[in-house]
Amino acid sequence: MMINKQRVAQFFHAALESYEQNSVAQQKIGQHLLQILLNNQLSGFQNVLEIGCGTGIFTRLLMQNIHPKSWDLNDLCDVSTQLKNNLPHQNYSFYQADGEYLNFTNKQYDLIVSCSTVQWFENQQAFIQRCWEHLAPNGVLLFSTFTPDNLTEVRTLSGIGLNYPHLCQWYNWLLDNFHLAHLEQTEIELKFDSPLLVLRHLKETGVTATNNQIWNRNKIVQFCDQYRRHYADYSGKVSLTYSPIFVLAKKK
């Protein structure tokens, strides 16, 4: 699947100021991802890499619970200012680059994490292999992504969306080189007062980077009308459903 990474960077850069206030689902995903790590009683990490750190929401959670010697943070956008604000007095190195093809050099990590980022990669199977190559013996890979049912309301009405692998595909890709400690699929349903607020939410979290269509007034009105008819509840609120996948795997 070809993804316009320049477009992705532009949309997420435009959403940097509004991201933390609007990324309700992503923050819930980050909290659950951390809980998975803690539930497995994993610690003693010396070198940690986070791919797709964004403004540092998940990074901040992680830093409160593990204390390695070395932190490497990566993002497609220049988020250095946001990281300075959100991670004061923390020691880390930030690398602005495409995380899918990040130059790992010869460094090995005890923990590689990624929260709600891998879905933007073109070859996710190859990325898993690269993580395995740059994990130390018994190193841990912890990440979240999404299922094909993610944002199903928007995909159904507009045909817009990423090509998400199924849970079984992730299982098959990981099985040869990793011990799977946790593999889970869940749902997070958000409620909005109107379909227009759904569109605003998607824009302010950068998710609309997949949309290269031109939305004129008539198209927006039609979309909102269909959205209400199909996804409004008894009170008139409309739903938007995230469908995350959570993975914790240990290098064989």
PLY file of the C-alpha trace (Angstrom):
ply
format ascii 1.0
element vertex 252
property float x
property float y
property float z
element edge 251
property int vertex1
property int vertex2
end_header
0.00 0.00 0.00
1.43 3.39 -1.04
0.97 6.16 1.52
1.83 9.78 0.84
4.12 10.38 3.81
4.54 14.06 2.92
0.78 14.49 3.16
0.71 12.60 6.47
3.42 14.89 7.84
1.55 18.01 6.70
-1.73 16.97 8.29
-0.19 15.91 11.59
1.93 19.06 11.72
-1.23 21.12 11.23
-2.87 19.22 14.11
-0.01 19.55 16.62
-1.63 22.38 18.60
-5.02 20.65 18.83
-3.87 17.04 19.10
-3.64 16.56 22.85
-7.03 18.14 23.53
-8.79 15.99 20.91
-6.91 12.68 20.93
-9.26 11.04 23.44
-9.14 7.58 21.88
-5.38 7.71 21.33
-4.80 8.60 24.98
-6.98 5.70 26.12
-4.98 3.44 23.82
-1.72 4.68 25.32
-2.93 4.06 28.87
-3.98 0.52 27.97
-0.70 -0.13 26.19
1.23 0.90 29.29
-0.98 -1.29 31.48
-0.17 -4.30 29.29
3.54 -3.69 29.86
3.07 -3.30 33.62
0.82 -6.37 33.88
3.57 -8.48 32.36
5.96 -7.20 35.05
8.63 -6.24 32.55
11.37 -3.90 33.70
15.11 -3.36 33.62
15.13 -1.74 30.18
18.39 0.06 29.44
17.83 1.32 25.89
14.36 2.35 24.68
13.16 3.50 21.27
9.74 5.03 20.66
8.62 5.31 17.05
5.97 7.93 16.31
6.22 9.74 19.65
4.06 12.66 18.51
3.71 15.33 21.18
4.91 12.91 23.87
1.61 11.82 25.41
2.52 8.13 25.61
6.18 8.97 26.21
5.23 10.84 29.37
3.25 7.86 30.67
6.10 5.50 29.93
8.73 7.73 31.55
6.70 7.75 34.77
6.96 3.97 34.99
10.28 2.83 33.53
13.71 4.40 33.89
16.21 3.27 31.25
19.63 4.81 30.66
18.89 5.80 27.08
15.72 7.16 25.40
15.52 7.58 21.62
12.35 9.29 20.33
11.29 9.48 16.70
8.54 11.17 14.74
7.79 12.09 11.13
7.11 15.70 12.20
9.40 18.09 14.00
7.88 17.83 17.47
10.98 18.96 19.36
9.17 21.99 20.83
6.22 19.91 22.03
8.55 17.34 23.57
10.46 20.03 25.46
7.18 21.30 26.90
5.75 17.88 27.74
8.94 16.19 28.95
10.74 18.81 31.04
13.94 17.75 32.78
14.01 14.46 30.85
17.03 13.17 28.98
16.29 11.85 25.51
17.42 12.09 21.90
14.90 13.06 19.23
15.19 11.99 15.58
12.88 13.48 12.97
12.52 10.84 10.26
10.14 8.33 8.73
9.94 5.73 11.49
9.32 2.95 9.00
12.80 3.44 7.55
14.58 4.90 10.56
18.34 4.39 10.46
18.91 2.26 13.54
22.69 2.09 12.86
24.16 -0.70 15.00
22.30 0.15 18.19
20.18 -2.49 19.87
17.23 -1.78 22.13
15.72 -3.60 25.08
12.32 -2.09 24.31
10.82 -0.72 21.09
7.42 0.92 21.47
4.97 2.56 19.09
1.52 3.89 19.93
-1.00 4.39 17.09
1.64 4.89 14.38
2.36 1.60 12.59
-0.85 1.84 10.53
0.80 4.62 8.48
3.58 2.31 7.28
3.61 0.86 3.77
5.16 -2.51 4.63
4.29 -3.38 8.19
5.61 -6.93 7.96
9.05 -5.66 6.93
8.96 -3.17 9.79
8.36 -6.01 12.27
11.44 -7.77 10.87
13.55 -4.63 11.26
12.44 -4.27 14.87
13.49 -7.87 15.53
16.91 -7.18 14.04
17.46 -4.19 16.33
16.15 -5.69 19.54
18.65 -7.06 22.02
18.30 -10.72 23.07
14.98 -11.10 24.91
14.07 -7.57 23.84
10.44 -6.46 23.91
8.28 -5.02 21.13
5.19 -3.15 22.36
2.84 -1.41 19.95
-0.74 -0.57 19.05
-2.34 -0.27 15.64
-5.88 -0.71 14.27
-8.12 -3.33 12.67
-9.98 -3.04 9.34
-13.06 -2.01 11.38
-11.38 1.18 12.55
-13.52 4.31 12.05
-16.05 2.07 10.35
-18.70 4.81 10.22
-16.51 7.11 8.13
-15.19 4.32 5.92
-18.70 3.01 5.20
-20.09 6.39 4.16
-17.07 7.87 2.39
-14.88 4.94 1.32
-11.92 6.71 2.95
-9.54 4.78 5.16
-6.26 2.94 5.49
-5.65 -0.68 4.56
-5.40 -2.22 8.02
-4.15 -5.81 8.46
-6.35 -8.23 10.38
-5.37 -9.52 13.82
-4.48 -12.91 12.34
-2.01 -11.27 9.95
-0.15 -9.71 12.84
-0.13 -13.09 14.57
1.42 -14.76 11.53
4.01 -12.03 11.02
5.17 -12.16 14.64
5.07 -15.89 15.28
8.40 -16.92 13.74
10.66 -14.49 15.57
8.73 -13.54 18.70
7.03 -15.06 21.71
3.61 -13.44 21.83
2.84 -12.34 25.39
-0.24 -10.28 24.52
-2.40 -9.89 21.41
-5.73 -8.13 21.80
-8.40 -6.36 19.76
-10.84 -3.93 21.40
-13.22 -1.08 20.56
-13.45 2.52 21.75
-16.69 4.31 20.89
-16.76 8.09 21.05
-19.94 10.16 20.98
-20.35 13.56 19.28
-23.20 16.03 19.10
-23.07 16.14 15.29
-21.32 14.61 12.26
-19.58 17.96 11.71
-17.91 17.53 15.09
-16.77 14.06 13.98
-15.10 15.64 10.94
-13.53 18.31 13.14
-12.24 15.65 15.54
-10.61 13.74 12.69
-9.01 16.91 11.33
-7.70 18.02 14.73
-6.06 14.63 15.34
-4.47 14.41 11.88
-6.48 11.36 10.84
-7.79 13.01 7.66
-4.36 12.60 6.07
-5.88 9.65 4.19
-8.47 11.89 2.54
-7.34 13.27 -0.82
-10.87 14.01 -2.00
-12.35 17.48 -2.42
-15.25 18.02 -0.03
-17.57 20.77 -1.25
-20.58 22.02 0.71
-23.03 19.62 -0.95
-20.83 16.62 -0.20
-20.48 17.62 3.44
-24.24 18.10 3.81
-24.90 14.70 2.23
-22.28 13.01 4.43
-23.73 14.57 7.60
-27.27 13.59 6.65
-26.28 9.96 6.03
-24.21 9.89 9.21
-27.17 10.98 11.31
-29.49 8.44 9.67
-27.14 5.52 10.25
-25.24 6.33 13.44
-27.34 8.62 15.66
-28.65 7.28 18.97
-31.96 8.09 20.68
-30.53 11.38 22.04
-29.27 12.53 18.63
-25.60 11.95 19.36
-23.52 10.14 16.71
-20.84 7.50 17.22
-17.29 7.14 15.97
-15.63 3.80 16.65
-11.91 3.17 17.00
-10.82 -0.48 16.83
-7.28 -0.82 18.22
-4.98 -3.84 18.31
-2.44 -4.24 21.13
0.73 -6.30 20.82
3.41 -7.27 23.33
6.04 -9.62 21.94
9.41 -10.84 23.18
12.28 -11.58 20.82
13.08 -15.28 20.52
0 1
1 2
2 3
3 4
4 5
5 6
6 7
7 8
8 9
9 10
10 11
11 12
12 13
13 14
14 15
15 16
16 17
17 18
18 19
19 20
20 21
21 22
22 23
23 24
24 25
25 26
26 27
27 28
28 29
29 30
30 31
31 32
32 33
33 34
34 35
35 36
36 37
37 38
38 39
39 40
40 41
41 42
42 43
43 44
44 45
45 46
46 47
47 48
48 49
49 50
50 51
51 52
52 53
53 54
54 55
55 56
56 57
57 58
58 59
59 60
60 61
61 62
62 63
63 64
64 65
65 66
66 67
67 68
68 69
69 70
70 71
71 72
72 73
73 74
74 75
75 76
76 77
77 78
78 79
79 80
80 81
81 82
82 83
83 84
84 85
85 86
86 87
87 88
88 89
89 90
90 91
91 92
92 93
93 94
94 95
95 96
96 97
97 98
98 99
99 100
100 101
101 102
102 103
103 104
104 105
105 106
106 107
107 108
108 109
109 110
110 111
111 112
112 113
113 114
114 115
115 116
116 117
117 118
118 119
119 120
120 121
121 122
122 123
123 124
124 125
125 126
126 127
127 128
128 129
129 130
130 131
131 132
132 133
133 134
134 135
135 136
136 137
137 138
138 139
139 140
140 141
141 142
142 143
143 144
144 145
145 146
146 147
147 148
148 149
149 150
150 151
151 152
152 153
153 154
154 155
155 156
156 157
157 158
158 159
159 160
160 161
161 162
162 163
163 164
164 165
165 166
166 167
167 168
168 169
169 170
170 171
171 172
172 173
173 174
174 175
175 176
176 177
177 178
178 179
179 180
180 181
181 182
182 183
183 184
184 185
185 186
186 187
187 188
188 189
189 190
190 191
191 192
192 193
193 194
194 195
195 196
196 197
197 198
198 199
199 200
200 201
201 202
202 203
203 204
204 205
205 206
206 207
207 208
208 209
209 210
210 211
211 212
212 213
213 214
214 215
215 216
216 217
217 218
218 219
219 220
220 221
221 222
222 223
223 224
224 225
225 226
226 227
227 228
228 229
229 230
230 231
231 232
232 233
233 234
234 235
235 236
236 237
237 238
238 239
239 240
240 241
241 242
242 243
243 244
244 245
245 246
246 247
247 248
248 249
249 250
250 251
